[in-house]
Every structure is written in structure tokens, then in C-alpha cells.
Amino acid sequence: MNDRNTKLDEMSKQLNENIIAVKGTLELVDTSVTEDDLHELLLKAIDRMDIIQKVSNDMVGALKNCFDKMSSMKP
């Protein structure tokens, strides 16, 4: 169980690091853009990355709970 939690925590950490890296890149592009339409699209992309980060954290938490329940049911 502890090994499983450690692996899930590592997966969550990797997901977050990659999402934060993409978000940072989009924020840098946003600061160098002058066209209004592109600017709005980049802001929407950044918002979506925030949502993806939250959902992935929730998903990993739910998986962790499922695994914990499965482990507690084993004889």
C-alpha cells in the first residue's frame, strides 16, 4: 500500500511539473504577443491548463482512495 501511494504521489508530481512547465511557456508567449485574438486564445489555454491540473490531482486522489479501499478489503 505504501509503495502504491508513493508511486501515485510521484505520478501526481510529474503531472503537475509538466503542466506547470507548459503553463509557464504559454505565459511567456502571452507576454510577447500583441495581437488581441492570439492573446485571448493564450489566456484560455492557460485557464484550461489550470483545470487540467486540478482534474489530474482529483483523479490521482480518487485512485489513491480506491487502492486504499482495495488494500483494506484483502484478507
N, C-alpha and C positions, 0 to 999 in steps of 0.2 A: 504494500500500500504506500509506504513512504517513498519507495523508488518511483512508483507511478506518479505520485504528487510532484516529485522532483522533476520528472520528465515533462509533466504538464506545465509546471512553472517555467521551465526552460522554453517550451514551445510558446507560451504566452509572452515571455520576454523577447524572443526572437520576432514574433509577430509585431509587437509594439515597436521594437527598434527599426524594423523595416518600414512600418507605416510612418513613424516619425521622420525617417530619412526622406521618404517620398514627399511628405508634407513640407519638410524644410526646403526641399528642392522647388516645390510649387510656390512656396512663399518667396523664394529668391527670384524666381521668374516673374512673379507678380510685381515685385518692386522695380523690375526693369522694363515693364510693358507700359505703353502709353495709349494703346487702343482700348476704348471703353468695352467693347464686346468681349475681347480676349480677357480683359481684366475681370469681368463678371463671371466668365467661364472658369477662370482660375480660382476665384473665390468659392464658387460652387464645388469645385473639385476638392478644395481644402476642407470644406464642410463635410463632404462625403467621406473624406479620409478620417475625420473625427468620428463619424458614425460607424465606419468600418472598425475603427479601433475599439469603440465601446462594445459593438456586437461581438467581436472576436474575444474580448475579455469575458463577456457574459457567457459565450459559448464554452470557453475553456472552464469557467466556473461550474457550468452545468455538467460538463463531462466529469469534472472532479467529483461533484456530488454523486453522480451515477456510479462512478467507480468505488467511492466510499461505501455506498449502499450495497453494491455487489460484494465487496470485501466483507462487510459485516454479516451478510447472509450466508457466507461459506461456513460449513461445519468445522 
